[in-house]
Structure formats: structure tokens, C-alpha cells
């Protein structure tokens, strides 16, 4: 069945770049997403990429998609303390729009 | 649009009581999802609707859980009777045009 996997934890220094990785198994994914969840809040859509794209850049965020390896990454440039959160990777797996989420990566930004 | 609205934001109840969580979706949404989030199990999809019709309820943990969507503007998730292991944050989410938007969640504590 469909499965989305992420590493559970990432520690990064303020000002450095963060790279969060995600792998998925369903080759029929149409869209892949990155969500951010801050403590006590819901999931906030950060960015998404259509499956026929390799890269998408949005200000400090860069999404890279390797369809061959079924690998998705999110790079955050100049990481700030406000970027500390849990980041979820997700894919849409079927025509009904059902989202498959990873377990989330806890990103901790240290001074 | 005010986004996805959930109520209550916090609910504390005693074991055995009925709990009803409410969701007012974004106007014009395509799908409505109910998720549960815990530290142990992460984000779990419980059920989702399309055009007010339940599409997949395989994630509903047991018969104590039920969800309804009487119209396009309202959905409920009911737990009867509630148990301490139901304590979690419950999210309602909607998709519009391929993007999924989350509500702020209801934090449920069952004592």
C-alpha cells in the first residue's frame, strides 16, 4: 500500500540551510505537499509541487522532486528560530483526493 | 472566507460521556476530512467525505466513532461512549483545487 516516510528529527543552526527529506511509494501521485505544524496549531500548507515538475522555489523554500527515486525534499534557506516546527510531507494518492501523510519531521533551530 | 472552523477548541470530559466535535468547512470545498493526531500514532485519517457522502471510513477506530455531514456547511464527529484513549487533537480539513486546508483542531481530553 501507499507509504510516506520521513526522518523524525532534524537539528539545524540558525542561519544554516535545512533539508528535510521524504520518500513515498505510490508512483501515481499527482501532487506532493509540505505542511508545517507549530505547537498547538493545525497543519499549515507551505508549498506543493505537481508531479511533472522537478523543482519549485518559493522565497526561502525550495522543493526538489526525484520521481525516479520517489524522493521529495524541502530546503529552507537561512533557517530562523521561527522555522522550528514539525514538517509533514504528503501525497495525493488517488482520484478521490485522499492525502497520505508522513509521520512528520521535528525541526529544531538552535542559536 | 474564515477558513475551516472547528468547535470546541478544547473539550474535557469524563469516560463514558458522549462527545461531539463540529466542523464548518470552507465554502466551495471539494472534500472534507477528519483526522486524529496523537504523539504515539501521529496523524491518522479517520474518514472523508465528498459531496457530503462518506467515501472512506476505514480509519474510524471502532463503532464508538461516527461522523456525519448533513449538508455542505457542517460536519460532526461523535464519540459515544468516550474513553481515555480517545484523548487526542482532532482536525477537520478541506480540499479546494488540490490544496488541503486544516482547521485549528479540537483538543479532546477524556478523563
Boltz contact constraints between the chains, C-beta under 6 A:
constraints:
  - contact:
      token1: [A, 31]
      token2: [B, 98]
      max_distance: 6.0
  - contact:
      token1: [A, 42]
      token2: [B, 91]
      max_distance: 6.0
  - contact:
      token1: [A, 42]
      token2: [B, 102]
      max_distance: 6.0
  - contact:
      token1: [A, 42]
      token2: [B, 103]
      max_distance: 6.0
  - contact:
      token1: [A, 42]
      token2: [B, 104]
      max_distance: 6.0
  - contact:
      token1: [A, 42]
      token2: [B, 105]
      max_distance: 6.0
  - contact:
      token1: [A, 43]
      token2: [B, 102]
      max_distance: 6.0
  - contact:
      token1: [A, 45]
      token2: [B, 99]
      max_distance: 6.0
  - contact:
      token1: [A, 96]
      token2: [B, 55]
      max_distance: 6.0
  - contact:
      token1: [A, 97]
      token2: [B, 31]
      max_distance: 6.0
  - contact:
      token1: [A, 97]
      token2: [B, 95]
      max_distance: 6.0
  - contact:
      token1: [A, 99]
      token2: [B, 100]
      max_distance: 6.0
  - contact:
      token1: [A, 101]
      token2: [B, 43]
      max_distance: 6.0
  - contact:
      token1: [A, 103]
      token2: [B, 42]
      max_distance: 6.0
